[in-house]
Amino acid sequence: MTDPHSAPTQQSLQLILARNLLSTLSSPAFIVDPDQIVVFYNDAAGNSLGIAYEETGKMPVTEWRARMGSIEANGNPIVEAELPTAVAQRERRPVHTTATVRIGQEDERVLEMLALPLIGPNDTYEGAVGIFWPRDAELE
């Protein structure tokens, strides 16, 4: 696994383009690389976490989960291997789930979570995009 705090490495074109797209979204969104390192999250996700990406930089998914708080579906914790981004990586398909999340000291919130795999040339897995939003949010 790559050390998330090591010297910068060149990112794939798919990750660069995904980052550009996510920076324009109003929904909280993040990108994980093939090593399950969160390599970017947008301002909306930063607002949800209470800390901007510029302050944290890259972080392992385990640290992201710790900042997100408990993540449960049907009253049971979601193990790391079953997070939408992990399933999208393993199965190379879009994944959607509904989960209950507690961020910091906030009340529990029900979130819709979507993960999309990023597939590069020669069918290489380049990472995944994760997007989440409150279940009761009205779509504009």
GROMACS elastic network, one bead per residue, 0.5 to 0.9 nm:
[ bonds ]
;  ai    aj funct       b0    kb
    1     4     6  0.88810   500
    1    35     6  0.58538   500
    1    36     6  0.85427   500
    1    37     6  0.88426   500
    2     5     6  0.86924   500
    2     6     6  0.79323   500
    2    35     6  0.67170   500
    2    37     6  0.80009   500
    3     6     6  0.54165   500
    3     7     6  0.87607   500
    3    37     6  0.88251   500
    3    59     6  0.88531   500
    3    60     6  0.85187   500
    4     7     6  0.84479   500
    4     8     6  0.87722   500
    4    37     6  0.67731   500
    4    38     6  0.85395   500
    4    39     6  0.82539   500
    4    57     6  0.83734   500
    4    58     6  0.55443   500
    4    59     6  0.56680   500
    4    60     6  0.66750   500
    5     8     6  0.82125   500
    5    57     6  0.80889   500
    5    58     6  0.69298   500
    5    59     6  0.77436   500
    6     9     6  0.85317   500
    8    11     6  0.87683   500
   11    14     6  0.81318   500
   11    15     6  0.62558   500
   11    16     6  0.66406   500
   12    15     6  0.53330   500
   12    16     6  0.64131   500
   12    17     6  0.87315   500
   12   120     6  0.82445   500
   12   126     6  0.70211   500
   13    16     6  0.50694   500
   13    17     6  0.60864   500
   13    18     6  0.84511   500
   13   120     6  0.82681   500
   14    17     6  0.52302   500
   14    18     6  0.60146   500
   14    19     6  0.85437   500
   14   118     6  0.65681   500
   14   119     6  0.75836   500
   14   120     6  0.66066   500
   14   126     6  0.68225   500
   14   127     6  0.82764   500
   15    18     6  0.50254   500
   15    19     6  0.60545   500
   15    20     6  0.86190   500
   15    31     6  0.75841   500
   15    32     6  0.87370   500
   15    33     6  0.78184   500
   15    39     6  0.86902   500
   15   118     6  0.76952   500
   15   126     6  0.70455   500
   15   127     6  0.71478   500
   15   128     6  0.85115   500
   15   129     6  0.89762   500
   16    19     6  0.51524   500
   16    20     6  0.63369   500
   16    21     6  0.87755   500
   17    20     6  0.50817   500
   17    21     6  0.62884   500
   17    22     6  0.86789   500
   18    21     6  0.50620   500
   18    22     6  0.60716   500
   18    23     6  0.85822   500
   18    31     6  0.75972   500
   18   118     6  0.84272   500
   18   128     6  0.89722   500
   18   129     6  0.74424   500
   19    22     6  0.51002   500
   19    23     6  0.61333   500
   19    24     6  0.89313   500
   19    30     6  0.82316   500
   19    31     6  0.73108   500
   19    39     6  0.89299   500
   19    40     6  0.68150   500
   19    41     6  0.80259   500
   19    42     6  0.81898   500
   20    23     6  0.53882   500
   20    24     6  0.70298   500
   21    24     6  0.55685   500
   21    25     6  0.68659   500
   22    25     6  0.51902   500
   22    26     6  0.84239   500
   22    27     6  0.85587   500
   22    28     6  0.84601   500
   22    29     6  0.63474   500
   22    30     6  0.73145   500
   22    31     6  0.85119   500
   22    40     6  0.88137   500
   22    41     6  0.76052   500
   22    42     6  0.60742   500
   22   129     6  0.86082   500
   23    26     6  0.83268   500
   23    29     6  0.86166   500
   23    41     6  0.80091   500
   23    42     6  0.53117   500
   23    43     6  0.72258   500
   23    44     6  0.89399   500
   24    42     6  0.81585   500
   25    28     6  0.74833   500
   25    29     6  0.77216   500
   25    42     6  0.77169   500
   25    43     6  0.87594   500
   25    44     6  0.79295   500
   26    29     6  0.86081   500
   26    42     6  0.85372   500
   26    43     6  0.81118   500
   26    44     6  0.60865   500
   27    42     6  0.84852   500
   27    43     6  0.89038   500
   27    44     6  0.59258   500
   27    45     6  0.74456   500
   27   131     6  0.69023   500
   27   132     6  0.68329   500
   27   133     6  0.64374   500
   28    41     6  0.76769   500
   28    42     6  0.64133   500
   28    43     6  0.72591   500
   28    46     6  0.76495   500
   28    47     6  0.82252   500
   28    48     6  0.73956   500
   28   130     6  0.84513   500
   28   131     6  0.58428   500
   28   132     6  0.57025   500
   28   133     6  0.67081   500
   29    40     6  0.86117   500
   29    41     6  0.57837   500
   29    42     6  0.58446   500
   29    43     6  0.85093   500
   29    44     6  0.72144   500
   29    45     6  0.57460   500
   29   129     6  0.70439   500
   29   130     6  0.54535   500
   29   132     6  0.63887   500
   29   133     6  0.89615   500
   30    38     6  0.69023   500
   30    39     6  0.77263   500
   30    40     6  0.55923   500
   30    42     6  0.63718   500
   30    45     6  0.72226   500
   30   128     6  0.83983   500
   30   129     6  0.57805   500
   30   130     6  0.52173   500
   30   131     6  0.65710   500
   31    37     6  0.81978   500
   31    38     6  0.56137   500
   31    39     6  0.57652   500
   31    40     6  0.53417   500
   31    41     6  0.63462   500
   31    85     6  0.88746   500
   31   127     6  0.70077   500
   31   128     6  0.56997   500
   31   130     6  0.61880   500
   31   131     6  0.89401   500
   32    35     6  0.76190   500
   32    36     6  0.53080   500
   32    37     6  0.51507   500
   32    39     6  0.56534   500
   32    40     6  0.73995   500
   32    60     6  0.87035   500
   32    61     6  0.78053   500
   32    85     6  0.74922   500
   32   126     6  0.87842   500
   32   127     6  0.53713   500
   32   128     6  0.53621   500
   32   129     6  0.65603   500
   32   130     6  0.78771   500
   33    36     6  0.53212   500
   33    37     6  0.54526   500
   33    38     6  0.66115   500
   33    39     6  0.65501   500
   33   125     6  0.87443   500
   33   126     6  0.62309   500
   33   128     6  0.65979   500
   34    37     6  0.74154   500
   34    89     6  0.75489   500
   34   125     6  0.67124   500
   34   126     6  0.58071   500
   34   128     6  0.78913   500
   35    38     6  0.89236   500
   35    60     6  0.84304   500
   35   127     6  0.81508   500
   36    39     6  0.87982   500
   36    59     6  0.89677   500
   36    60     6  0.63986   500
   36    61     6  0.57678   500
   36    62     6  0.88026   500
   36    85     6  0.82442   500
   36    86     6  0.76115   500
   36   127     6  0.77919   500
   36   128     6  0.88195   500
   37    40     6  0.89650   500
   37    58     6  0.66951   500
   37    59     6  0.56149   500
   37    61     6  0.55362   500
   37    62     6  0.86810   500
   37    64     6  0.89031   500
   38    41     6  0.74177   500
   38    57     6  0.85298   500
   38    58     6  0.55234   500
   38    59     6  0.52238   500
   38    60     6  0.58346   500
   38    61     6  0.59779   500
   38    64     6  0.73376   500
   39    57     6  0.72129   500
   39    59     6  0.68284   500
   39    60     6  0.85643   500
   40    53     6  0.67556   500
   40    57     6  0.72573   500
   40    58     6  0.65197   500
   40    59     6  0.87543   500
   41    44     6  0.81456   500
   41    45     6  0.60366   500
   41    46     6  0.68443   500
   41    52     6  0.82545   500
   41    53     6  0.60548   500
   41    57     6  0.89567   500
   41    58     6  0.89770   500
   42    45     6  0.53909   500
   42    46     6  0.62626   500
   42    47     6  0.87774   500
   42    52     6  0.80558   500
   42    53     6  0.71111   500
   43    47     6  0.61139   500
   43    48     6  0.86407   500
   43    51     6  0.89544   500
   43    52     6  0.65372   500
   43    53     6  0.74709   500
   44    47     6  0.50711   500
   44    48     6  0.64168   500
   44    49     6  0.87725   500
   45    49     6  0.61876   500
   45    50     6  0.83832   500
   45    51     6  0.86165   500
   45    52     6  0.81001   500
   45    53     6  0.86856   500
   45   131     6  0.88178   500
   45   132     6  0.84837   500
   46    49     6  0.50335   500
   46    50     6  0.57298   500
   46    51     6  0.50711   500
   46    53     6  0.63252   500
   47    51     6  0.64921   500
   47    52     6  0.70835   500
   48    51     6  0.79985   500
   48    68     6  0.84983   500
   48   103     6  0.77988   500
   49    52     6  0.79218   500
   49    67     6  0.65567   500
   49    68     6  0.65471   500
   49   103     6  0.69084   500
   49   104     6  0.81771   500
   50    67     6  0.89777   500
   50   103     6  0.89756   500
   50   104     6  0.88820   500
   51    54     6  0.84266   500
   51    55     6  0.67380   500
   51    56     6  0.75199   500
   52    55     6  0.54145   500
   52    56     6  0.68473   500
   52    57     6  0.86102   500
   53    56     6  0.51923   500
   53    57     6  0.53837   500
   53    58     6  0.78884   500
   54    57     6  0.56893   500
   56    59     6  0.73175   500
   59    62     6  0.80394   500
   59    63     6  0.61993   500
   59    64     6  0.66618   500
   60    63     6  0.53756   500
   60    64     6  0.64640   500
   60    65     6  0.87508   500
   61    65     6  0.60315   500
   61    66     6  0.85224   500
   61    80     6  0.82723   500
   62    65     6  0.51096   500
   62    66     6  0.62806   500
   62    67     6  0.87879   500
   62    80     6  0.78702   500
   63    67     6  0.62974   500
   63    68     6  0.85919   500
   64    67     6  0.51449   500
   64    68     6  0.61415   500
   64    69     6  0.86398   500
   65    69     6  0.60625   500
   65    70     6  0.74901   500
   65    71     6  0.78557   500
   65    80     6  0.86222   500
   66    69     6  0.51941   500
   66    70     6  0.75959   500
   66   103     6  0.89057   500
   67    70     6  0.89361   500
   67   103     6  0.68580   500
   67   104     6  0.73044   500
   68    71     6  0.75452   500
   68   101     6  0.71163   500
   68   102     6  0.68451   500
   68   104     6  0.73513   500
   69   101     6  0.64634   500
   69   102     6  0.51872   500
   69   104     6  0.63019   500
   70    77     6  0.70615   500
   70    78     6  0.84940   500
   70   100     6  0.77577   500
   70   101     6  0.55134   500
   70   102     6  0.55734   500
   70   103     6  0.74518   500
   71    76     6  0.83218   500
   71    77     6  0.57664   500
   71    78     6  0.59157   500
   71    79     6  0.86648   500
   71    99     6  0.62528   500
   71   100     6  0.57075   500
   71   102     6  0.71317   500
   72    75     6  0.56928   500
   72    76     6  0.51128   500
   72    78     6  0.52922   500
   72    79     6  0.88752   500
   72    98     6  0.86799   500
   72    99     6  0.53034   500
   72   100     6  0.50712   500
   72   101     6  0.65371   500
   73    76     6  0.54759   500
   73    77     6  0.64875   500
   73    78     6  0.64550   500
   73    97     6  0.81685   500
   73    98     6  0.66333   500
   73   100     6  0.61963   500
   74    77     6  0.84432   500
   74    98     6  0.88812   500
   74    99     6  0.76931   500
   74   100     6  0.83028   500
   75    99     6  0.89218   500
   75   100     6  0.80549   500
   78    81     6  0.81473   500
   78    82     6  0.61554   500
   78    83     6  0.64617   500
   78    99     6  0.84897   500
   79    82     6  0.54706   500
   79    83     6  0.66893   500
   80    83     6  0.53588   500
   80    84     6  0.89916   500
   80    86     6  0.72189   500
   81    84     6  0.85095   500
   81    85     6  0.87480   500
   81    86     6  0.55941   500
   81    87     6  0.69291   500
   82    85     6  0.80965   500
   82    86     6  0.61340   500
   82    87     6  0.58922   500
   83    86     6  0.52858   500
   83    87     6  0.63113   500
   83    88     6  0.86225   500
   83    97     6  0.89099   500
   83   115     6  0.89316   500
   84    87     6  0.51710   500
   84    88     6  0.60294   500
   84    89     6  0.85690   500
   84    94     6  0.82965   500
   84    95     6  0.55852   500
   84    96     6  0.66866   500
   84    97     6  0.71508   500
   84   113     6  0.71982   500
   84   114     6  0.66375   500
   84   115     6  0.54115   500
   84   116     6  0.85086   500
   84   130     6  0.75658   500
   85    89     6  0.61626   500
   85    90     6  0.86469   500
   85    94     6  0.87743   500
   85    95     6  0.76234   500
   85   114     6  0.81057   500
   85   115     6  0.52240   500
   85   116     6  0.73130   500
   85   117     6  0.75434   500
   85   127     6  0.84162   500
   85   128     6  0.59473   500
   85   129     6  0.71854   500
   85   130     6  0.63564   500
   86    89     6  0.50880   500
   86    90     6  0.61569   500
   86    91     6  0.85095   500
   86   115     6  0.86652   500
   86   128     6  0.84056   500
   87    90     6  0.50338   500
   87    91     6  0.57741   500
   87    92     6  0.75440   500
   87    93     6  0.78534   500
   87    94     6  0.84394   500
   87    95     6  0.69624   500
   87   115     6  0.83557   500
   88    91     6  0.53976   500
   88    93     6  0.51081   500
   88    94     6  0.57183   500
   88    95     6  0.59356   500
   88   115     6  0.61998   500
   88   116     6  0.62102   500
   88   117     6  0.53486   500
   88   118     6  0.89424   500
   88   127     6  0.88636   500
   88   128     6  0.69360   500
   89    92     6  0.51662   500
   89    93     6  0.75358   500
   89   116     6  0.85477   500
   89   117     6  0.60318   500
   89   118     6  0.84568   500
   89   125     6  0.70833   500
   89   126     6  0.88138   500
   89   127     6  0.69783   500
   89   128     6  0.68044   500
   90    93     6  0.83176   500
   91    94     6  0.85499   500
   91   117     6  0.88487   500
   92   116     6  0.81964   500
   92   117     6  0.57679   500
   92   118     6  0.82956   500
   92   119     6  0.79689   500
   92   125     6  0.77374   500
   93   115     6  0.84008   500
   93   116     6  0.66926   500
   93   117     6  0.61530   500
   94   114     6  0.72337   500
   94   115     6  0.56176   500
   94   117     6  0.63876   500
   95   113     6  0.81057   500
   95   114     6  0.56637   500
   95   115     6  0.51702   500
   95   116     6  0.66843   500
   95   117     6  0.87972   500
   96   112     6  0.73242   500
   96   113     6  0.56184   500
   96   115     6  0.65317   500
   97   111     6  0.84260   500
   97   112     6  0.60082   500
   97   113     6  0.53035   500
   97   114     6  0.66527   500
   98   110     6  0.69310   500
   98   111     6  0.56893   500
   98   113     6  0.59886   500
   98   114     6  0.88428   500
   98   135     6  0.77237   500
   99   109     6  0.82515   500
   99   110     6  0.56613   500
   99   111     6  0.54024   500
   99   112     6  0.65304   500
   99   113     6  0.73149   500
  100   108     6  0.63339   500
  100   109     6  0.55291   500
  100   111     6  0.61616   500
  100   112     6  0.89011   500
  101   107     6  0.85455   500
  101   108     6  0.54994   500
  101   109     6  0.52799   500
  101   110     6  0.62549   500
  101   111     6  0.69933   500
  102   105     6  0.72351   500
  102   106     6  0.60786   500
  102   107     6  0.61178   500
  102   109     6  0.62571   500
  102   110     6  0.88675   500
  103   106     6  0.56966   500
  103   107     6  0.77598   500
  103   108     6  0.75715   500
  103   109     6  0.83941   500
  104   107     6  0.86265   500
  105   108     6  0.89711   500
  106   109     6  0.83193   500
  109   134     6  0.70081   500
  109   135     6  0.82177   500
  110   133     6  0.85425   500
  110   134     6  0.59621   500
  110   135     6  0.55946   500
  110   136     6  0.79683   500
  111   132     6  0.62886   500
  111   133     6  0.53883   500
  111   136     6  0.83082   500
  112   131     6  0.82524   500
  112   132     6  0.54935   500
  112   133     6  0.54566   500
  112   134     6  0.61683   500
  112   135     6  0.53997   500
  113   130     6  0.70770   500
  113   131     6  0.58220   500
  113   133     6  0.68556   500
  113   134     6  0.89694   500
  114   129     6  0.80787   500
  114   130     6  0.56477   500
  114   131     6  0.52063   500
  114   132     6  0.63061   500
  115   128     6  0.64291   500
  115   129     6  0.54568   500
  115   131     6  0.64043   500
  115   132     6  0.88098   500
  116   127     6  0.86910   500
  116   128     6  0.54293   500
  116   129     6  0.52034   500
  116   130     6  0.66000   500
  116   131     6  0.86228   500
  117   125     6  0.73368   500
  117   126     6  0.76981   500
  117   127     6  0.60537   500
  117   129     6  0.64748   500
  117   130     6  0.89003   500
  118   124     6  0.85482   500
  118   125     6  0.61663   500
  118   126     6  0.52786   500
  118   127     6  0.51278   500
  118   128     6  0.51569   500
  118   129     6  0.72306   500
  119   122     6  0.85180   500
  119   123     6  0.58484   500
  119   124     6  0.55960   500
  119   126     6  0.55618   500
  119   127     6  0.74062   500
  119   128     6  0.85307   500
  120   123     6  0.56245   500
  120   124     6  0.50146   500
  120   125     6  0.61919   500
  120   126     6  0.60043   500
  121   124     6  0.59695   500
  121   125     6  0.88016   500
  125   128     6  0.84015   500
  132   135     6  0.89611   500
  133   136     6  0.85614   500
  133   137     6  0.71293   500
  134   137     6  0.52729   500
  134   138     6  0.89099   500
  135   138     6  0.85804   500
